[in-house]
Every structure is written in C-alpha cells, then in structure tokens.
Amino acid sequence: MDYFSKFEELKSENLSLDLTRGKPSSDQLDLSNSLMETSENLAMFESLDLRNYGEIKGIDSCRDLGAKILNCDKDLVWAGGNSSLSLMSQFLTFLFVQGNGGGPWSNKERISVLCPVPGYDRHFKLCETFGINMISVPLTGRGPDLGEVKRLVETDESIRGIWCVPKYSNPTGEVYSRDTIEGLLDIFGNQSRKNIIFWDNAYAVHDLSNQPPLIDIFSLAQDKKCEDSVVQFGSTSKITFAGSGIGYIAMSKTNQELFLPFYSSLMIGPDKINQAKHVIFFKDVDLMDHMKKHAEIIKPKFDLVISKLNSQSLGKWTAPDGGYFLLYESDNGMAKRIISLAEELGLKLTPAGATHPYGIDEEDKYIRIAPTACSLEELDKAMDVFLCCIGLASEERRN
C-alpha cells in the first residue's frame, strides 16, 4: 500500500474521531433508562426514609447487589456514591491520615506502590497526586510477574502495596490466574508490614462471551489468614449509568472498623435514593442478562478492531474476552509517532506513555485502544486511520 497517498486522502476528510477513554456508548446507556422511570415510592424503602441522613455503609440491598457484582461476601461490601475512584482516593487519604493499623503513611518518607504495566493511568494519577512513588512490574498475561514482585517487596521496605485490575486488566485485557492471586496473597500477606492489595475489580461482570467469574480473593485470603491485606473496589459505572452509578468498596471487618470513623467524618450518608433505584432495577432485570445485552453491543466493536489488525502484520495486539480495552504493541520507539500521525488525521488516541507510571513508556511501543464509545461506522474509519499511521510510521523507519 502507498501509505503516504492514503494518509493524504484521509487528511482531506477532516475527520474527528476519538478512541481515548473507555466510555459506554449511548446504546449501552439506553439499556438502563428505566432507572429514571421508577414508579415506586422511594420515600420509604425497606423501612428506611431514604430522604434523610444515615446508612453510612449504604442500604443493605444495594450492598447485596455489590456483593453479587464483586463475587464476595455482602458483609464486606459498602455501597457509596457514583465513583469507585472517589472511594480509592478516600481510602488513600485515610492511609495517610490514620493508617491501617501500622501508623499513618508519611509524606516525609518514601512510600512506594507497585504498578503492573501496561496499566491504568488513573491509578498512576492518584499516586502522583498523593506523592506515592510508583515502581513498575511487568504483566505476564496471567497477572503481574510474581518473581519480580517478590524480589522488590523483599528488597525495598518502602513498598506498601500493589494496584491490580484482576479481570480484563486495563489495558491488556488479561485475567489474573488463581496461582497469581494466591502468589500475591503470599507476598503481601505479611501483616507486620500492613501492605495493601488494591483490588480494582472494575470489569468483574463485563464479559464478551460466557466466562467464569473471577475467584473471590477474600475467600483465598481468609484461608491464608491475610484478609486484612485486600481492599477491593468496583462500581456499576459500566453496568448502568457512567455518571450516576454506584461505587463499591469491600474490605475485612478489621479494615472496616479502622476506616469507618474516618469515612464518617467525610460524609453523613450516600445517595440512598440512587441506590434504591438500582436495587429496584435489578429486581426486574437479571444482572447477567443485562450484561449480555452490553456484550451484544460491544463485542462487534472488539471483533472489528481485531479483524482490522489481523488484516496487516505490523506489531502485536491483545484479543480480550471482556473489559473495555485492547492493547496494541508496536515496534520499539514508534508509539509516539503513530499517535502523532493519527492526530494529524483527526483521530484522538490516549497519549503515548499513559500505560506507564509518570507517563513514561521507555520502550515507546504501547497504545491503548478504547473502542466502545463510538459507532461501528466511526470505529471502522478510526481503524483505517490507525492502520495507515502504523504503516506510514513503519515505512518512515525503514527509509
């Protein structure tokens, strides 16, 4: 193919396309529209006056819903506001103000957290905001490299935890194996150090086909007597409404007792009316049937991206069974150029380096693709642009 001619042809189209963030499409959001149309009297719900203060941990039935999504015991789950990211920031603030039993984390000393890469840029941004040092560890396709994790934890006393997206990891799409999960618990379960596995189970039920649920990490942790090492997060943001969902945090009884006084100082209670709307919605709609409808909308988009990538032979890419992202891996030193060329053609991609702490991908080869928000027609054109930019960048290098 004459990539230069194709580039000029596409440039003349004055396109405006966006594959930057993993947002639900309008068609997906429409699946939950009846959330806004409930006819039940929400003033009194399950013997609670939802209009008033209280129920700091969320209403019981909404905690039940969270337990079903996260596949863990309801007694461990709290239902919060519309953002799991807010719960992450609140828990990190708690660690710096009070700590989880080993004294508060201090900005006066080096505090480090392991970050599997390629990984989630919002985790990295949280760490930067709190002044937490980030140490990259490679992913293997089945979770973090346990040998490297173990070596780092044993040789660096500043390490206080690890970020994990265990199912359909953002952006690789991989699922942590049972051996990996047990290995992480063995490494971080030493409670004398009070390490935390930040278990961001954002895509717990976001399958593109029939897949087994992720094993409950708390059940494994309980067997190993280290359940205080795990704090799990999740939400309905990509299940119902992205801006008006429910955020969840799950943790051991000990961690709940430590966190509750601090959490209670920040708020008097969550939005219980929104929580009740979600409970009512999922009384009439089976959760997994609902997620299958999401998959019917999303899977053709993933299939299109993979088909387009398969039509050429440059680089490597993932083909996940769920989640919201695919990862393209170019030859070393090409990601920034590909993204720059795409921008010239009106295609926005996540910045090069966003998959790594501090925005630094030293190999300059990873590009996250988020196919969900646009239409199939837009995605088809976006992939034509992307492939042209890959080809042109490769041609430039050869010449």
N, C-alpha and C positions, 0 to 999 in steps of 0.2 A: 504494500500500500504506500502511496505517496502521502506521508503523514503531514508534510508541510502544506500541501494543497488542501487536504482535509481540514487542517487547522484553520486556514484562511476562510474556507467555506463555512465552518461552524462559527467563526468570529463574525461573519457578516449577518448571522441570525440574531445578534443582540439578545442572547439568552439570559435568563435569570433563574437559576436552579440552585437548590440547597440540599446537601446531604450531610449537614454538620451535626445535628442533635437527634437523639433517639426519641422522637415525639410520636404519640399516636396520631393517626390520620383522622380527619373529620368523620370518615365512615366508622372508624373504631369507636370514637366518642359517641356517635349516634346509637351504638348498641346499649348505652346506659341512660338514654334520655328519660326513661320513666322514673329515674331517681328524682327528677324535678317535678313529678306529677303525682306524688303520693297523696292519697285521699284520707289516710289515717290521721287521727288526732294525735299530734306529736307533743301536745302539752303534757299529757300523762302517758308515759310509755314504760311498760314493765314496772309499774308502781313508782316511777320516778317523774318528778316535774323537771323536764328537760330544759325548761326556760331558766332555771336557777343555777346557782353555783354547785360545785361538788363533783363527785366521781372522778377524782384526780387521775385514776388509772384507766378511765374510760368505762363505758357501760358494759356489763358482763357479756351480753350477747354479741357486742362488737369485738370484744376480746376473744370470744369463741370463733368469730369469723377470722380474726388474725391468726389464731392457732391453726385453723384449717389451711390457711394460705401458707404459713411458715412451717407446717407439719411438726408442731411441738405442743407441749402441754399448755393448756389455757392459763393455768396458774402462773406461768412465767411471762405472760404477754400483757403489755399495756397498750391501749389504743390512744393515740394522741391526735394532733391536728392533721393538716393535709400534707405534711412533708416529713419523710424519714430523714432527710438531710438536716432538718432542724433538730430532730432528736439526736442525731450524731453530734451536732455542734453543742447541744446542751450537755450531752454526756462527756464530751471532751472538756467543756468548761468545768463540770463537776470534778473531773480528774485533776485539773489544775488548782481548783479552789479547795477541795477536800481530799481527793484521792479515794481509791477503792480498798482502803484498809492498810495501805503501806505508806501513808502520808501523801500529801499533795505533790503532784508533778510540779517541778520548779523551772521557771524560765531562766534561772541563774545557772543551771547546769544543762548539759547536753541530754536531751530527751530524743530518742530515736524510735521510729516505727518502720517496720519492713513493708515494702510496697511491691507486690508482684507486678512484673511488667511483661508485655504491654498491659497497662492498667487504666483505671478510671480517673479522669482528670479532676473530678470534683473531690475525690478523696485527697488528691495531691494539693488542691487549693485549700482544703480545710487544714492540712498540715502546715502549709506555708503561712496561713492566717494565724495559727496558734504558735508559730515558731518551732514546730516539731521537725527535727532532722529526718529526712527520708533516705532510706537505703534500699536500692533496687535489688530484687531477687528474680531470677528468670522463671517463667512458667514453662511447663513441660508438655502441655496438652491434657494433663490429668491433675493440674494444680501446681503450686509452687515446688521448686526443686528442694526437696526435703534435706538433702545433703548440705546444700548451701545455707538453708535456713538454720540448720543445726549448728553449722560452723560459726555463723555470725552470732547467734544467740550465746554460744559458749565463749566467744572471744570478745564480745562487746557488751559491757554491763549497762550501757545507756539504752539498750533496746527494751522497750516497754510493751510492744505488741506488733500485730500484723493486720493489714487490711486484706479482706478476702471478699470476692464476689464468686461464691462457690458453684452457682449453677448458671450456665451461659455467661461466663465471665465477660465483662465489658473491657476490651472489645474482641477478645479472641473467640468467645462463644464456647469455651471448653467447660466441662463439668468435672468438679473435683471427685476423684475416686475415693472409695472408702479407706483404702490404705493411706492416701494423702491426708484425709481428715483425721484418722487415728494418729498419724505421724505428727500432725500439727498439735494435737492434744498432748501427745507425749512430750513434745518440745516445750510447749508453753504452759503445761500443767503444773509446773513448779511454783506453788503458791507463795513460796518465800519471796519471790520477785514480783508477784502481783501483776503478771503480764496479762494482756487482753487480746483475744482474737476478735477483731471487729468483723462480724459475720454479716455482710451486707447481702442478704438473700433477696435481691431486688427482682429477680426473674424466676421465682420459685415455681410458678404455675404457668409460665409463658412458653409452652411447648408448641412447636410447629407440627408435631405428629404425636402419636401415643408414646409417651416416655415415662419411665418410672420416676416417682418422686425422689428428691434428694434425701438421703438418710438424715434423720434427726440428730444433729450434732450434740444436743443436750443429753440424749439417751446414751450416746457413746461417752460423753464427758462424765455422766453420772456413774457409769461402770468404772471409769478410771479415777473417780473421786476428784474431779477437777472442774466441776460445772461453773465455778466462780471465774474461770478463765475465759468464758464465752459471753459476748453481748451481741445479740442478733438484731438486725433491722430489716424492715420491709415496708411495703405500702401497697395501696390499691391504685397508685397513680397511673399505671399502665393496664389497669383492670377496669376501672370505671372512668372517672374524670381526672385528668392530669393535674388540674388546678384546684380540685375540690374533692380529693380522695381522703383516705385515712392513712396516717403514718403509724408504724408499729415499732416497739422496742421490746425485746424479750431477754430476760436475764434470771439468774438464780435468786432464790429467796434472800440470800445474804447480800447480793448486789442491790436487790430491790430495797432492802432496809437501809442500806447506806445511801442510795440515790434519792429516796423519797423525800427526806427533809429539804434537800437542795432543790429538787424539782418543784416541790410545793411552794418554795419561795419565789419561783419564777411565774407561776400561774395558779389560778384557783380551780380550773377545770377546763377540759377540752370542749370543742363544739359538739355537744351531745346530740343536737338535732341532726347534724350531718351524719353522725354515727348511726343514729336510729334509721335514717333514710337508707343507709347501706344495708342494715340488718333486714329491713322490710324488703328491699330489692332482692336480696339473695334468699329470702323465703320463697319467692316466686320463681327465681331464676337459679338453676343449678350452677354453681361456680365453674365446674369443669366444662359444662356445656357452653357456658358463656365464653370461656377461654378458647374453646374450639371455634367459635364464631370469629374471635380475634384472629386465630390462626388461618381461617379461610380467607381473610383479608390480607394478612401479612405474608403467608407462605409464597404466593405467586410473585411477590416482590423479591424475596430471597432467591427464588428459583430463577428469576430474570437476571439478577446480578450474577449468580453463579454461571448461568448459561453464557452470558456475555463474556465473563472472564475466561470460561473454558474455550471460547472461540479464538483465543490467542494464547501464546505460550510464554509471555513475559511475566516474571515474578511468581509468587505463590499467594494463596488465599485460603481462608477458612470456609467451611460449609457447615455451620452450626445447626443443631436440631431445635433451636429455640432462641429466645432472647431478642435483642433489638439491633445487633451489630454483626458485621463481618469485618475481618481484618485483611487488608492487602499488604503484602510484603514485597517491596521492590528490591532490586539490587542495591547494595550499599551506596549511600551518597546520592540517592535520586528522589527521595520523598519530597523534599522542599521544592525541587524543580518541577515535579509533576503537579504539585499543588499550586505553584505559581502559574504554570501554564493554564491550568484549569480555571483559575481566577480570571485570566485574560479572556477566557471564553464565556464567562458568566456563571461558572459553577463554583459554589462555595463548598469547601471541604474543611474538616477540622484541621487546625494548624498542625504542621509537622512538629513532632515532639510532644504533642498533647497526651500521648500514650505513656509518657515517662515523667518521673518527678522533675520539677523545675523546668519542664518543657524541653528537656534535653534528651533527644534520642541520638546517642553518639554515633550510631550506625546510619542514621538518617534514611530509614527504609520502611517505617511503619505508617500506614494510612488507615484510619478508621472510616468505615462506610456505614452510614445510617440510612437505610432505605425506606423506613416506614411512613414518614410524614407525607411524601409526595405521591402523586397518582402513578399508575403504571406507565402512562404515556410520558410523563415527566421523567420518570426513572429510566425509561428506555433511552431517552435523549441524553440524560445525565451520564449514563454508562457509555454511550457513544463518545461523548466528550472525554470522559475519563480514559477510555482506551486509546483515543487519539493522543492524549497527553502522555500516556505511558509510552506509546510508540515513538512519539517525537522526542521525548527525553532520552529514550534508548538510542535513537538514531544520532542525536547530538553527541552522545557519549562515544559512539563508535567512530564518529568523524572528528 
